Amino acid sequence: MAINAAHNLDDPGLYISLDRSGLRERLRDLPNHCLAAWRKAQACSLPRAWSSCDKVIIGGMGGSAIAGDLAADLAASHDTVPILVVRDLRLPFAIDQRTLFIACSYSGHTQETLSLFNHAVQTGARTIVVSGGGQLTQAAEDKDVPILDVDISVEPRSAVGYNLMLLLGVLQRLGLVPTGEEEVT
C-alpha cells in the first residue's frame, strides 16, 4: 500500500490504518514477551544430571525452528556443546541418553516435531517440550516430560523472541549457554 504524500507521518492514526495486523504493537511488546519467557524458563524444574549432555537437538518447523537457529548461533559463538536444529520427520543421526532434545511447536500439532519427539522419548534422550498446547503438550504430559508453555496470543512468527528466550533460559539453567540475567533484563 503506497503512502499518499499528503499523509502526516507524525499522525499515530496513520500507522494504525496502515498496520491492520497490529505488528507495531506486537513489536512494542517483544521485550516484555522475552522477559516473561526468560522468567518462565528460570522457574521450570529440570534434573541436574541434564547439565552433562554432550549435544542439544532442537526439533521444530517455521518460527519454532528459527528460535532454535538463533540459540544454536549464540551457542556456537561461545564454543559450547553443539546445538543442531532438525526440520524433518526423522533425525539424520543417532541420539541417546546424553542428548538433550527440545521439541518446539507453537501449535503443538506439527507432525515433524511430534515424530521427532516420539523418537527422542523412545531413545531415552533428555526431552523438553516448548509448545502452545495441542498433541505435543498432551504427549509430553502423558510421558511426564517437562513442558514450557508458549502462552502468548500472537501468530507463530511473532513468538520467535518468546521461544528463543525459553530456549536460552533452559540452556543457561543447565550451564550449556552462558546467557546471564543482566543480558536479558
N, C-alpha and C positions, 0 to 999 in steps of 0.2 A: 504494500500500500504506500503510495507516494505521499509525502507531506506537502501540503499546499504552502507556498511561500508566505502566505498571509497568516499562517498559524504562529502563535506566540509560544516558543519553546519553554518559556517560564511558566506557562499555564499548566498546573497539575492535571486539570481535566483532559488536556490533550493526551497525556500519557495513558490515562485510564481508557480513553476512547480507542487508542491505537493498540493497547495491550489487553486484548479481550480475554486472554488465557490467565492473566494475573501473574505472569512471570516476574514482573518487577517486585511484587510483594513477596513471592517465594524466595527471590534472591536476597531481599532485605532480611528475611527470616533465617537465611542459611547459617549465620554464626550461632544463633540460638539453637537451631537443629543440631549443629555439630557439637555444641557443648552438652546438650541433653543426651546425645548418643554416647559421648565420652563418659559422662557420669554413669549412664546405664551399664556400660562395659566395665567400669571400675567396680560396680556393685555386684556383678554376677559372680556366682560361685564356680570356681574351676579347680580341678585337682592339681595339687602342687607338682606331681610327677610329670604333668604335661609340659613343664618347662624343659624337659630333656629331649624333646622331639628333634629329629635330625632334618626334617623338611616340613614345609607347610604347603598344602594344596588348597586352593580356593576354587570351588566349583560354582559356576553361575553363567548367566547369559545377560546380554544387554547391559543396563546400568549397574546391575549387581556385579557383573564381571569387571566393569570399568573401575569400580571401587577396589576390587582385587588387584587390578593392574597398578593402580596408584599406590596401594600398600606394598606391592612387590617392588616397584621402582624405589620407594623410600627405603625399604629393607636393603636393596642392592647397594644403595649409596652408603650404607653403614656396615657392609660386609657381615651380615648376619646369616642365619640359616636360609637356604634357598626357599623362595616363595614362588610357586608356579600357579598360574590361572588356567583352568581347563574349561573349555566351552564345547562340550561334546557329551554323548551318551555314555562313553566309556573312557576310562583312564588309559593313556598311552604307555603306562609304566606301572610297575608293581608298587603297592603301598602296604604298610604293615603297622604294627603296634607303636612304632616310633614316629609315625606320621601324624601330624595334626591336619585334619581335614575340616574345612569350613564350607558348609553348603549355604549358598546365598541365593535367595529368591524372594523378590519383593512380594509377588503374588502368592508364593507357596505352591504354585501349580506348574512350574516349569519342568517339563518332562526330563530334560537333560540333567537338571540339578537333582531331581528325585532319583534318577537312575544312579548318578554318582554317589548320592547319599547312601542308597541301599548297598552299593558295593563297598563303600568305606566302612559301614557298620559290620558287614559280613567279614571283612578282613581284620576287624579289631582295631582299626585306626581310631585315634583320639578324635572324636567328632563333635562339632558345634554347629548349630543351625542359626542363621541370620535370616529371618523371614517375617513377612507381614501376616502370616496365617496360612490357610489352605492345607493341602495334603502334606506338605513338608513339615509344618508345625505339628500336625496330627501324628505323623510318623515319628517325629522326634519325641513327642510326649509318650507314645506307645513304647519306645525303646529307651526311655529315660535319658535322652541326650539333652545337654544344656541348650537352651533357646534364648537368643537375644531378639526380642520383638522389634520390628520396624514399625513403630506406631505413630507415623506421621501420615497425614492425608494429602499426598501430592502424587503426581504421576511418577512412574519409576525413575525417569531421568532426573527429576528434581530431588530424588532421595539419595543420589550418589554421595553427597557430602555426609549425610547421616550414616549411610552404610560404611563409608570409609572410616569414620570415627569409631563405629562399633568394632570394625576390624582392627584398627590401630590400638584401640583400648584393650582388646583381648591380647593382642601380640605384645603390648607393653606390659600388661599384667603378668604374662608368662616369661618376661625377660627376653623376648625374641627380637623386639624392635625398640630401640631407645628413644621413645617419644615421651617427653616429660609433660607434666601438668602445666608448667609455665609456658610451653609451646602451644597449648590448647586454649588456655583461659586468657 
